[in-house]
Amino acid sequence: MSSVKMNSSNRVNKIILMIMAFMVASNVEAQVYTGRITSADSSLYLRDIKITNLHTNASSSSQFDGTFSIAAKPTDSIAFQHPHWKERRLVAGAMPKLILLFKKDLVLEEIVIVGNTKAAKIQSLEKLKKDRAVRDGIYFDGKPPLYLLNPFGGPYVTFFYELFSKAGINARRTNKFIQQELENIEVDQIFNKNSIQGIIDLNDEELENFIVRYRPSLSETKNWNTYDLHVYVKNSYADFVKNPVLTKLPTDSLTIVTGPKP
């Protein structure tokens, strides 16, 4: 019976000690915590990262070399935030001197298919191509497979018709154009006015010219994340500032390839 009372007393004492320790920690004066923020592989110092004390809402930003300072009590939670980096939260008293942040994945802008967009025009081209293929007897989009030349593989005349006829040539041109426009749409999801304006400040005319001059290819953007986009836009902007002469913007070159009239 006495051992039960002792165990119960010990638990009470532990609880009292925990409460007292918490009260002491809560009354500790705030101090200034310092450190440096880098990318997860420690290859880049990260500037303009917002550091917020979630208890007091006080905030600061990291400097060009990634260094920062923030006033906090040991029990305060500190958040590290930036549009292009994943948020990280740490308790001030256990915060390391080197803060590592990971890149965010790139969020693509939704392409809304409406009457005047390239996507809608591509749909029109696809329908036109299908209708003409049925009418002109095109089965392989103007790219006939070699097995058609085999006497047992199929009618070899189809091979030469698709390869050399005007209908076959037109089908290949249309396919090439559609593929190019599909790639343009993928790039537009990443490199567009909204994404660029979130990184640099340009007026409407400058922005349109910037997009034309520094538009990346699909192969360049295929594996981009938000950080890669940010770096590309910043580097391109540095060149743009050195050479701000406006170039003539191209007119819309999207046309429907109709081919020979029936």
C-alpha positions in Angstrom: 0.0 0.0 0.0 2.8 2.4 0.9 4.6 1.7 -2.4 1.4 2.7 -4.3 1.3 5.9 -2.4 5.0 6.6 -3.2 4.5 6.0 -6.9 1.5 8.3 -6.9 3.4 11.0 -5.0 6.3 10.7 -7.5 3.9 11.2 -10.4 2.5 14.3 -8.8 6.0 15.6 -8.1 7.0 15.1 -11.7 3.9 16.9 -12.9 4.6 19.8 -10.6 8.2 20.0 -11.8 7.1 20.0 -15.5 4.6 22.8 -14.7 7.3 24.8 -12.9 9.8 24.3 -15.8 7.2 25.4 -18.3 6.4 28.5 -16.2 10.1 29.3 -16.0 10.6 28.9 -19.7 7.6 31.1 -20.4 9.1 33.9 -18.2 12.5 33.8 -19.9 13.3 37.0 -21.6 13.3 37.1 -25.4 16.8 36.9 -27.0 18.1 37.4 -30.5 18.6 34.2 -32.5 20.8 34.3 -35.6 21.7 31.9 -38.3 22.1 31.4 -42.1 19.6 30.0 -44.6 20.7 27.9 -47.6 19.2 25.6 -50.1 18.9 21.9 -49.0 22.2 21.0 -50.7 23.9 24.0 -49.1 25.0 25.3 -52.5 23.0 28.6 -52.4 22.5 31.3 -49.8 18.9 32.3 -49.7 17.9 35.9 -49.5 14.5 37.5 -48.8 13.3 34.5 -46.8 10.6 35.8 -44.4 11.3 34.7 -40.8 8.3 35.1 -38.5 8.0 34.6 -34.8 4.5 32.9 -34.7 4.0 33.8 -31.0 4.6 37.6 -31.4 4.1 38.0 -35.2 7.4 39.9 -35.4 9.3 39.2 -38.6 12.5 39.8 -40.5 14.1 38.8 -43.8 17.3 37.0 -44.6 20.1 39.1 -46.2 22.0 38.6 -49.5 24.3 36.0 -47.8 21.4 34.1 -46.2 22.1 35.5 -42.7 19.2 36.4 -40.4 18.2 37.4 -36.9 14.9 37.2 -35.0 14.0 38.0 -31.4 12.2 35.1 -29.7 11.9 33.2 -26.4 13.2 29.6 -26.5 9.7 28.2 -26.6 8.5 30.4 -29.6 7.9 28.8 -33.0 9.7 30.3 -35.9 8.5 30.0 -39.5 10.7 30.4 -42.6 8.6 31.3 -45.7 9.1 32.1 -49.3 6.9 31.6 -52.4 9.6 29.4 -54.1 10.7 27.4 -51.0 8.8 25.0 -48.8 7.9 26.5 -45.4 9.8 25.2 -42.4 8.9 25.7 -38.7 11.3 25.3 -35.8 11.3 26.0 -32.0 13.6 28.9 -31.4 15.5 27.1 -28.5 16.3 24.1 -30.7 17.0 26.0 -33.9 20.2 25.1 -35.7 22.6 27.8 -37.0 22.2 26.5 -40.5 18.6 26.4 -41.8 18.1 24.2 -44.9 15.1 24.8 -47.2 13.7 22.7 -50.0 12.5 23.9 -53.4 8.8 24.0 -54.1 7.4 22.2 -57.1 6.3 24.4 -60.0 2.6 25.1 -60.1 1.4 25.3 -63.6 -1.1 27.9 -64.7 -4.3 26.4 -65.9 -5.0 26.9 -69.6 -8.7 27.7 -70.1 -10.0 26.6 -73.4 -12.2 29.4 -74.9 -13.0 30.5 -78.4 -9.9 32.6 -79.1 -7.2 30.6 -77.4 -4.6 28.5 -79.1 -6.0 25.4 -77.4 -9.4 26.0 -79.1 -7.7 26.6 -82.4 -5.8 23.3 -82.0 -9.0 21.5 -81.4 -10.3 23.0 -84.7 -7.2 21.8 -86.5 -7.5 18.3 -85.0 -11.1 18.1 -86.3 -10.1 19.5 -89.7 -7.2 17.0 -89.9 -9.5 14.1 -89.0 -12.2 15.1 -91.5 -9.7 15.5 -94.4 -8.0 12.2 -93.5 -11.3 10.4 -93.9 -12.1 12.2 -97.1 -8.6 11.8 -98.7 -7.9 8.3 -97.5 -5.1 9.2 -95.1 -4.6 6.6 -92.4 -1.1 7.2 -91.1 -0.9 11.1 -90.9 1.3 11.1 -93.9 3.9 8.9 -92.2 3.3 5.4 -93.6 5.1 2.5 -91.8 7.6 0.5 -93.8 5.7 -2.8 -93.4 3.3 -1.5 -96.1 6.1 -2.2 -98.6 6.0 -5.9 -97.6 3.8 -7.8 -100.1 2.2 -9.5 -97.2 2.1 -6.4 -95.0 -0.6 -4.5 -96.8 -1.3 -2.5 -100.0 2.1 -0.9 -100.9 0.3 1.7 -103.0 -0.9 3.2 -99.7 2.7 3.8 -98.6 3.6 5.9 -101.7 0.2 7.7 -101.6 0.7 8.8 -98.0 4.3 9.7 -98.6 4.1 11.7 -101.8 0.5 12.9 -102.3 -0.5 16.5 -101.5 -2.9 15.1 -98.9 -0.1 13.2 -97.2 2.2 16.3 -97.3 -0.5 18.5 -95.9 -1.2 16.0 -93.1 2.5 16.1 -92.0 2.5 19.9 -92.1 -0.6 20.0 -90.0 0.7 17.5 -87.5 4.0 19.4 -87.2 2.1 22.7 -86.6 -0.2 21.1 -84.0 2.7 19.6 -82.1 4.5 23.0 -82.1 1.4 24.7 -80.7 1.0 22.0 -78.0 4.5 22.7 -76.9 3.8 26.4 -76.9 0.9 25.8 -74.6 3.1 23.8 -72.2 5.6 26.7 -72.1 2.8 29.2 -71.6 1.7 27.4 -68.5 5.1 28.1 -66.9 6.4 31.3 -68.6 3.5 33.8 -68.6 2.6 37.3 -67.4 1.4 36.2 -64.0 4.4 34.1 -63.2 6.9 36.7 -64.4 5.2 39.6 -62.6 5.6 37.7 -59.4 9.3 37.9 -59.8 10.1 41.3 -61.6 8.3 44.6 -62.0 7.6 45.6 -65.6 4.9 47.7 -67.3 2.7 46.0 -69.9 4.7 47.0 -72.9 8.0 45.9 -71.3 6.4 42.7 -70.1 5.2 41.7 -73.5 8.6 42.4 -75.0 10.3 40.5 -72.2 8.2 37.4 -72.9 9.0 37.5 -76.6 12.7 38.0 -76.2 13.3 35.5 -73.4 10.7 32.8 -74.0 12.3 29.5 -73.2 11.9 26.3 -75.1 9.9 23.3 -73.9 13.1 21.3 -73.4 14.4 24.0 -71.1 11.3 24.2 -69.0 10.4 20.5 -68.9 12.0 19.8 -65.5 11.8 23.3 -64.0 10.5 24.1 -60.5 9.7 27.5 -59.1 13.3 28.2 -58.2 14.5 27.4 -61.7 11.9 29.8 -63.1 12.9 32.5 -60.6 16.6 32.2 -61.5 15.9 32.2 -65.3 13.7 35.3 -65.1 16.2 37.1 -62.8 19.1 36.4 -65.2 17.0 37.3 -68.2 15.9 40.5 -66.5 19.6 41.5 -65.9 20.2 41.2 -69.6 17.0 43.0 -70.4 18.0 46.0 -68.2 21.3 46.3 -70.2 19.4 46.2 -73.5 15.9 47.5 -73.0 15.3 48.4 -76.7 11.8 47.2 -77.6 11.6 44.8 -80.5 8.6 44.5 -82.8 6.2 41.9 -81.5 5.2 39.2 -84.0 1.6 38.9 -85.1 -0.4 35.8 -84.4 0.9 33.2 -86.9 -1.7 30.6 -86.0 -3.3 29.7 -89.3 -5.3 26.6 -90.4 -3.6 24.6 -93.1 -6.4 23.7 -95.5 -4.5 21.9 -98.2 -5.8 21.4 -101.7 -9.5 22.1 -102.3 -11.7 19.1 -103.1 
